Amino acid sequence: MKKFIGLILLMLLLVSSTIISTSKTKKASIEGTWELISFYKYDGKDITDTVPTIDGYRQIKMYNSGKVMWTRYVPNDSVEWFGYGTYKTTKNSLTENLEYMSASMRKAAKSLYIYNFELQLTKTNYSQITVDDEGNRIFSENYKRIN
């Protein structure tokens, strides 16, 4: 009986330690809902300026199961901005392929529907950094998780 109780306690200990270690090692994921909080300007490598969003400006992005959707509201501007498509991430990169978008976005994008970014991701924030053909950082959009 003592061996049986000891075996049960050992199993409980192993199961609880597995649950604890699994929850601690969960990596950051871009899946969820995010709000734009600022922009960074770069000199090719380092941040040279931080530009916060203006009062009333809202840009929301949602990532789920390989799909991305975003919308932007600009106060005192009747132009609609939104897009929908697919996305892929690696540890340090984000690629968005827009399939559907507002007329204003289509006009601004011309024929560019695939966007490649350097990705900096934590559990609560992420930055999508635009780089030039030589890999120099130009600017970024910086988001906070809202869900």
N, C-alpha and C positions, 0 to 999 in steps of 0.2 A: 504494500500500500504506500509506503514511504517513497519507493522508487517511482510509483505511478504519479504521486503528487509532485515529486521532484521533476519528472518528465513534463508534466503539464506546466509548471512554473517556468521551466527552461523554454518551452515552446512559446509561451506568452512573452517572455523576454525577447526572444528572437523576432517575433512578429512585431512587437512594439518598436524595437530598434530599427527594423526595416522601414516601417511607416515614417518614423522620425527622420531617418537619413534620406528617404525619397523626397519628403517635403522640403528639406533643406537644399537639395541639389536641383530643384526645379529651375530651369533657365528662363530668362526673360523671353516673352513672346510678343510679337507685334499685333497678334489677334486682339481685337477690342475696339473701343471708341476713343478717339484722340482729338484734342482741341489745340489749334495753333496758338502759341503764346508769344513768339518772337521770331526774328530773323537775325542771322549773323552774316556779316560781310567778312571776307577773308582777303589776305594779301598773297594767296597762293598756298599758304600753310597755316598761318595763325589768324585768329579772330582780330579784326581791326575795328569793328563797330557792332553794337547790338541795337536792333531796331524793334521796339515792342509794337504790338498791334495797337491800333487806335481804338478809342472807346466805341463800343457798338459793333466793331468788326468781329466776325466769327467765321472761322473755317474749321469744319469738322471732317475727320476721316474715319471710316470704319473698315476694318479688315476682318474677314471671316472666311475660313475654308477656301483660301486661294482667290477670293474676290475682294475688290476694293471699291469703295464708293466715297465720294467727297462732295461737299457743298460749301459755298462761300456766300456770306452776307456782308455787303459793304453799305454802311449807312449813307443815305442821300445818293444812292446809285441804283437805278432800276434794272441794270444789266444782271442777268442770271448767270451764275457760274456753278457748274457741277460736272461731275464725270463719274463713269463706272467702267470697271474692267477687271483684269486679273492681276495678280502680283506674285512674286517669288522673292524669297529672302535667303541669304546665306548669313554667316556670322557677321560679315562686314558690308553687305550690299543689299540693296532693295531695287527691284525692277518692277515698274508698273506699266501695263499695256492697256491703254484706254481704248475701249470698244465703242462707248457711247458717251456723248458729252453735249453740253449746251452749245448753242450757235456761237456765243461769244468765245467759248473755249476752243471750238473748232476753228474759228477765224484766227485766234491767237496762236494755236498750235500748228496751223497750216497742215503739213503732212507728218508732223512729229507726234506719234501716238505712243511710242515706247520711251519711257523715261528711266534712266539708270542713275542711281544715287549711291554714294557711300552711306552706310548706315551706322549710327551710334545708338544703341538700344539698352535701356535699363528696364526694370519692371514698371517704373512710373513715368519715364520720359523717353523720347526718341528724337533724333535729328536726321533729316534726309539732306545730305550735302551734295550739291551740284559741283562736279569737277569738269575741267576742260579736257581736251584731247591728250594733254600731257600729264594728267592726273593732279593738276593744281586745284586746290579748293577755291571756289568762286563765292558761293553763298549757301546758306542753309535755311530750311524751315524747321522750327523747333516746336515740338508738341508735348503736351502733358496728357496722361491717361485720365479719362473722365468716367470710366465705368468700373 
